[in-house]
Amino acid sequence: MSQDSRIPPARLPEGKAIVYCQGAFNTPNGKTAHGLVRRTRRYEVLSVVDSLYGGRDAREVLDGVPRSIPIYASLKEAIESASGQATHLVVGLAPDGGRLSPKARQDVLKALQAGLNVDCGLHDFLSEDPELIKVSAASGAVIRDIRKPPHRKDLHFFTGKIEEVDSFTVALLGTDSAVGKRTTAWLLVDGLQELGHSAELIGTGQTAWMQGARYSIVLDSLVNDFVAGEIEHAVWSACKEEHPDVIVLEGQGSLMNPAYPGGYELLAAGRPDVVVVQHAPTRKEYDGFPGYPLHSLSQQVEVIEMISGRPVVAITVNHEGMRPEEVPGACEDIRHDTGLPAFDVLLDGPQGLAQEIAKYLKNRSDGPHTAESN
């Protein structure tokens, strides 16, 4: 099963989900689970599985805000506590390389035996595993591999129709992978809507698809020749069908990450008007790759503007490794070093960032793509 390009809201939610994140919750490898705990239109999330945080509230662990999503130490506990209500097991793991561990595979097997549908966004395609296929057939459960490549006949090649887009487009890029780009992109959409502007997110990874982003592609499931075309088609479709004031493009990886170089296609094919960059000030090396120093924020901003010809207009902060009282100082340091406004939208809300973007909406002239680079 491959991802939908557009999701009619009437179809959602699809069911009630247990999110599997054994051993990875509250770490970068649990980012899919984090996204589903914070928001999803595709499922009603019942619980999370991770023995490291058994007995805790998932949202409280992440953000200090209780949301009545319990964490259970085992899949067995989660299924029993659901009292027959659960319909899905969603694999919330996002390990480097996208592989499923033998232990996690055994838990998937148990979920299928219990009749739960399984949605997985990893590169191990569960729907091609003979044993899992046999068990799912016996129980009537459905396996969906979100990263399974779409059929070539369903893909789009770049045509230039992106120039018809007249919605103001913001690319939310980052200085690293697993740095919070998707979370900030969603919050920016929320903030713009609070200001009275219509806004649409273009999801570009498996987690945004699982969250129910209406216009959603999974970039690392695509054949390279069609990446630009799929980005263009998603942005163009969102513009023509929804007519939003703003389109927000979720970034992937980072321009200079050694394992996940991403963002080039979004800049080239998505043709954003402006760029926002997500950054974790305490990170010294690229996520998961000791010995690979993170390029400086100022250098990454310079490269983005050089490649795109569009301005970076704000920096958003991932506060990992910082106490709340340290964040304002980190934002001030960024302002001093880059001359750009800096916001921690997860800690302080998206209003400041949304107001910054709204300035460009107010001042833009008629027609698309009119923002000038610094």
N, C-alpha and C positions, 0 to 999 in steps of 0.2 A: 504494500500500500504506500503510495506517495502522498505528499501533502496537497491540501486544497489550495487553490490560488485565492478563492474568496469563500467566506463562510456566511451563509444566510443566518442572521441572528436567531430566527425562529427554531433552528435546529439545536441551539445550545441552551443549557448544558446537555451533554450527551449521557452523563451518568454520574455516579458517586465514586470517588477515587481514593485509594490508598496510595500514597506516594512513597516509593521505595528509595531510601538513601542510606543504606546501611554503611556505617563507618565514614561517611563523608559530609554529613549535615554540618552547616556553619563553617565549611571550608570551600575554597574555590572549586573543588570537584563536586560540590553539591549545588551548583548554581541553578540547575534545572529545577530541583526541588524548591530552592529559595523562591524562584519566580512563581511557582505554582502556589506556594504558601501565601505570597504577597497578593497575587491576583490571578484569576483564570475565569474565562467565560465558558471554556469547554467542559469543565468538570465542576462538581461540588466536591471539594477536598474534605475527606472525613478525618484523615490522620496521616502521619509520617512514620516510617520505620527507620530507626537508628538506635542501636543499643547504647551508644555513647550519651544519648540525651533522653533515654527512656523515663517517662513520668513528667517530662517538661511540656510546656506549651511552645509549639513551633515558632510562632510569630514573636513570642516573647524572647526566645533564644536569639532570633535574628535582629530584632529591632526594639526589644524592650516593651512591646505592645501586645498584650494578650489578645488572642483571637479565637480561643476555644478550638484549636486544632492540636489534639494531643499527639505526642510522640510515643511510640511503643518500641520496646526493645527487640521485638521479633515480629515477623510476618504473621505467625500463628496468633499472637495476642491481638494484632490489628484486625485480623479477620474475625476473630471471636467477638471483639468489642463492637464490630460493625453490625452484629446481629442480623446478618443476611442482607443488609442494605447495600454493601459495596458491589459495584458492577465492574470496576476497572482496577488493575494495578498499573500505575504509571512509573516507569523507571526514571527516577529523578537524579541519577548519577550522571556526571559529565567528566569522566577521567581523561587524562591525556591519552590520545590515540583512539578514544571512543570504544574501548573494548570492555566486555562484560566478564567479570571474574567467575571462576567455577562456582564459588559459594553463591554469588548473586544468581547465576543460572539455575541453581537448585531451588532457590526461592521462587524464581519465575515459574519453574516446573510445578511447584506446590500451588502457586496462584492459579495456574491453568487447571490443575486437578480440582481445585475448589470452584471452578466455573467462572473465574474472573477473566475478563478481557484484558489483554496486555498491550500497552502502548510503550514503545521503546524508541528513543532517539539516538541510539548508539550506532556504530559502524558494524557491529555484529548483528546480522540480520536473523532475528529469531524465527521469522517465517520461513527460513530455509533450513532450520535445524530439524532433522527427521524425527527425533524423539519428541520435541515440542509440538511439531505438526500432528503427530499421532495422538498426543494427550489432548490437544485443543480440539481435534476432531471428535474425540470421545466425549468431551465435556460440553461441546458447543461454544466454547470460548473463541474469541477472535484475536489474532495477533496482528498488530499494525507496526511496521517499521517506518518511522517518520523520515529517516534518512535514506530510504530506498530510492534510487534514482528514478525520476519520472520517465515515461516513454518518450523517445525522441520526437515522435509525432505531436506530442503535447507541448513541446518547448518553443520558445520564441527567439528569433535572431534579432539583433539590434537593427532598427530601421531609421532612427532619427525622429520618431514620433514623440520623443521626450520633449522636443521643442514646442509641442502643442500644450504642454503642461503650464497652466497659469496659477496654480497654487504655489504659495511661497514654500520652498523646500529647505528643510534643515537636516543636515547629516550629523548624527551623533556618533562621532568616532572616539577612539581611546588610545592611550599610550601603551596599553598592554591588553592581553586577553584576560577574560574573567575579572574585569575591573569595574563592572556595573553599568555598562553602556545601555543594555536593554532596560534595566530598572529606571535609569534616568530618562530614557526616551519615553517610557510610559508616563512617568511623572510630569514630563514636559507637556505631553498631550493633555493630562489632567489640568495642569496649570493654565494652559491656553484656553481650555474649555471654560474654566472658572472665570476667565476674563471676557468670555462671550465670543471667543473665536472658535469656529469649527476646526477640528484637527483629526488627522488620521495617521496611525502608525503603520509603517511598512516593516513587517517582521522579516528577519533574514536568517533566522536559525530555528532549530527544532523547538526550543523552549517557547518562543513567541507563538509558534503554531499551536503548541499545547495550551498556551494561554488563550487561544481563540482570536488572535489578531486576524481581522477580516481580510486583509491583504497580506499574504504571507508566502514567502519562498524559503527554501532551505539551501543556502548557497553552497555548502560543502557536499550536497548530494548531486550537484549539477555537473554536466560535462562542460569543460572550460569554454568552448565555443559559444555556449548559450547563456553564460552567466550575465553578461552585459544586457542581452536581450530580455532575460527574465526580470532583471532589475528595472529596466525601462518599462516593460509591460506592466509590472506591478504598480509603479508610480503613475503611469499613464491611466491605468484602470481606476485607481483610487481617485484620481483627479476627475475623470470623465463621469464616473458613476456616483461619487459622493460630493464633488465640488467643494472640498474643504478649503478653508482659508490657508491652512498650513498642513504640509505633509512632513512627517518626521521619519527619517531613515535610520533604522537600527544598524549600528556598525558591527563588524566582525573582526576579531583579532586586533592587530594594530599594524601600521605601515611597516615597522621595522622589527616586529617580533620574528625570531628565527624560525619558529615552527608554524606560526599562524599569521603570516603576512596578509593582512586584509585591509580593505578600504579603498584600494585603487579603483576597483570596478564601480564602487558606490559613487566615487567622485567623478569618474569618467562617464558612466552611463546614467546615474541618477541626477547629474547636473544640479547639485544643491546651490541654493542662493547663498547660504552661510553654513558654517561648521561650528559645532560645539564639541569640545574635547574633554573626555572623562580621564581623570588622573588620580593615582594613589600616591601621595607625597612620600609615604614611608617605604615604598618599594624601591629597592636598589638594583634588582635583577629581574629579568623577564620571568613571568610566572612558570614555575616548573623547570626552569633551566638555569641552575647555578653556574656561574662563570660567564654568563651573558649579561653584561651590565645594561640596565635600562637607559636608552638615549634620553637626554635631558628634555624636559617639557618644552623649553624654548626652541630646541632643535626640531622637535616633532611638529610644533606649530609652524615653524618656518618651512618644513618639507611639505606639509599639507597645503599651505598657501601657495607654494611654488608649483605643486602638481596641479592644483585645482584652479588657481587664479581667483579663488574666492576667499573671503576673510574668515578667520577664526574669530568669533565674536564673544566667546565666553569659555571659561574652564569650569567643569564640575568636579567636585572632590569626592573621592572614595576615602572614608575616614578610617579604614582598617589600620590597626596598630596605633590609633590615637585615642586619647581621652576626649570627651565632648568639649572640655574647656580649651583644648589645644587647637580645635578646628578653626576658630576665627583667626588665630595667628597664622595658621597655614594658608588660609585664604588671602590674608594680607600680604604674605610673602609672595604668593603667586601674582597678585596685582602689582607688586613692586617689580618683580622679575619680568613679567610679560606685558604689563600695561593693560591687562584684560580683567574684567570682573570675574570673580570666582564665587561659586555657590556650592554648599552641601545640601542637595535637594532632599536627600533621604533623612537628614537630621532636622533641617529647617523648613522643609516644604519647597514646592516648585515655584512659588509666586515670584521671587526675585528673578529667576531665570526666564520665566514666562514674560514678565514685564520687559526684560531686555530684548527678547525676540519681538515682542509687540512693537517696540520702537521702530524696527525695520519694516514691519507691516505698515505702520502709520506713514513712514517716510518714502516707501517705495513708489516709484512712478508706475504708470500703466504699462502692462506687458510683463512677461516672465523674465526672470534671471537678470535683475537690474542692480543687485548689490555690487558695490565696487570693493575690490581688495584693498587692504591697508597698504 
